[in-house]
Amino acid sequence: MRVVELAGIGPCPFAAMTLADLGADVVRVDRPGGAGLGIDPAYDLTNRNKRSVLIDLKSPDGAPRVLELAERADVLIEGFRPGVAERLGVGPDDCLARNPHLVYGRMTGWGQQGPLADTAGHDIGYIAITGALGMIGAPDAPPVAPANLLGDYAGGSLYLVIGILAALQHARNGGGRGQVVDAAIVDGTAHLSAMIHGMLAAGGWQDRRGANLLDGGAPFYGTYETADGAHMAVGALEPRFYAEFIRLLGIEDQAPDRNDLAAWAELRSAIAARFRTRTRAEWTAVFEGTDACVAPVLTLREAPAHPHLAARGTFIDHGGLTQPAPAPRFSRTPGAVRRPPAQPGADTEEVARDWQIPGLLADGHPATPRAADDRDGQQDVGS
């Protein structure tokens, strides 16, 4: 599968990386001056397994070069604000006219239509209006932003990938016609909350933070500080797992009935006090190999060394960079990290040869860099 990715930051690169990890031939169209991430491209892992060509879409020959790529591709991904790709001459109509089989993936925060469609935005705003952000955090503190994992990547990138794969299946088995996939982060994030909305309608979820079974409201589903200032995560939801948990914690004889919601504060205090008596390493040893559903809260640098993740190869080292391995896993066609992060424009000659587009080399590379903060009206750091 051939994929053209118009350079951006955040959800689009991650979606293209996911496809590349699974074996797609992804060519990233970088802009002169860079996409504005602010780090050395050699460390931008979302550009691994890709190749890069340098094209200035604002130059007279920019759009024709991209359209040549689109003509030979199965998928094109862009993350501009609505209407920008059309103004640049690489919108869906332009691309599908050249390649009726193309799947045209659009990644935005607000979507292609609606009152906010043309405004700037970021992950935190997208998850805020869907109700997702309001569920996260303690009841007596402001909501907590979960980095940009929930909106940009879960509600955005992965929904774009799902849409692209479904549209490809249709194109190959439904008459060969391509189509546009409109992946809006607000739509995907809202979709992720389907189970919670069902519980809310059934009266099994309170519409406030820190008062429910899965949002930290239950004392047996949350995090606790240890003697060394680290934390343990507890997820002892089922009764038999909870029984194992309080036994190993050492409060079996003093813990109040967990089914008594009025006693939850007392139970939380008892659990917290007990966790503060030992270090994270000591508690990890206590719960290791049990069904108590307790795990140490690790940092990003600590996670790759966890025995379970190390045994599974969840993280790998490639080109001197420790990074998450491709996921999910396949029995016959496993994903792999084949190439380091693509350097802007470094693969132009190779792509021109492999995709049979000599025009990519016409007049050399674009010569007039633009400022790195000119993002052609992108809504987000990539969406």
QUIURPE-V269041 format. One line per field, one symbol per residue. ss: DSSP state (~ for helix, > for strand, _ for the rest). A space follows every 50 residues. Layout:
ss = ???
This chain:
ss = _>>>>>____~~~~~~~~~~~___>>>>>>__________~~~_~~~__> >>>>_______~~~~~~~~~~___>>>>_>___~~~~~___~~~~~~~__ __>>>>>>______________~~~~~~~___~~~_____________~~ ~~~~~~~~~~~~~~~~~~~~~~~_____>>>>>>~~~~~~~~_~~~~~~~ ~___________________>>>>>_____>>>>>___~~~~~~~~~~~_ __________~~~~~~~~~~~~~~~____~~~~~~~~______>>>___~ ~~~___~~~~~~__>>>>__>>>>_______________________~~~ ~~~~___~~~~________________>_____
